[in-house]
Amino acid sequence: MSVPPPQLPYGAPPPDDGNPYATDNPYARPTPPPPPGPPPGYGYPAAPPPPDQPYGHPPQPAPGYGYGYGYGYPPPAPQGGPACRFCGGFPAVDATVRGHQGLVLAYRMLRMPGPFCRTCGTATVRDLSARTLVQGWWSPASVLLAPITLLLNLAANGKVKRLPPPVPGSHGPQLDPGVPLGRRPHALMLLLPLSVVVTLVLAATGVLGPKDDGPAAPIAVPTVAVPPVTTFSAPPLPTHAPRPFPSPTFSLPPVPTITLPPPTAPSTAADSIDRANPGDCLRNENGTGATHDANPKITMLPCGDSRAQYKVVFKYLATSDEKVCEKQPKSDSTYTRTYSNLPALDYVLCLQSLHG
């Protein structure tokens, strides 16, 4: 009786080729299907990027690759060249743009290193040069440093101008160059150093110097012989006597004579009393001893005169009321002057008797 071979519970042994994952092996793992590729134009491209193009030729657009073609990154600069520090575009050149500011007693030097593309480099040169034209003259050292700075910017501008425009699709937002420097109002500041140079030249040549008012050098005047003048006598002019013309005679009528009345001398007494003020002395020329005189003849006298009778204590204007003098305790007499047509000119003199 024969014994049957033992059964393998886990299947047949692996083949002799040493590959346990062969297809005919029941223990081999199934091979997973490859993942689906991304849609064209999104993410990293399914195909490798195209080779770099020669210098000066624009890159060939490929779906999903390059700046502006899908969402990929911008291609690198050809052969590892520099890229613009502002926009990342190429071609670019290493250059340094400078500026200068005068601060009366000091100055400041500005410096902007590259690399720059053509567009961003032109904008940087124009901006710093315009600032130098306006702010670069206001210190003693700036008179020399500002022109040197502008000349250095001309060299940097020459490097930038020799570049071709940036490769399309290789750059981001760029600086705005604006209008050329010669069309900006900043260029008018070049007249300031020019006027200083012209003034110095004119002063050195003596045009603006003080004038010499000394005696002028004598000028030799050549003598010219003048021939003698020939004299001649004019013929006598005919004489004639004018005919007498009788003038008419007439008599004027007699002028009537007008006899004017003799002038009346104005009374100076009233005029002088109107100028009386407190402290002046008066006299009544009537000589009456009455306490009330209806028509006094008052005159002004010096207070040192023995004929003076009254002294003015106070003068009230624009009134004819004699009772106002009751307010003056030293007053014992009054004088009132009235004007019938102009009551505003009335006044009252409060008097004090000197020989009381």
Secondary structure, 3 states (H helix, E strand, C coil): CCCCCCCCCCCCCCCCCCCCCCCCCCCCCCCCCCCCCCCCCCCCCCCCCCCCCCCCCCCCCECCECCCCCCCCCCCCHHHCCCCCCCCCCCCECCEEEEEEEECCEEEEEEEECCECHHHHHHHHHHHHHHHHHHCCCCCCHHHHHHHHHHHHHHHHHHHHCCCCCCCCCCCCCCCCCCCHHHCHHHHHHHHHHHHHHHHHHHHCCCCCCCCCCCCCCCCCCCCCCCCCCCCCCCCCCCCCCCCCCCCCCCCCCCCCCCCCCCCCCCHHHHHHCCCCCCCEEEECCCCCCCCCCCCCEEEECCCCCCCCEEEEEEEECCCCHHHHHHCCCCCEEEEECCCCCHHHCEEEEEEECCC
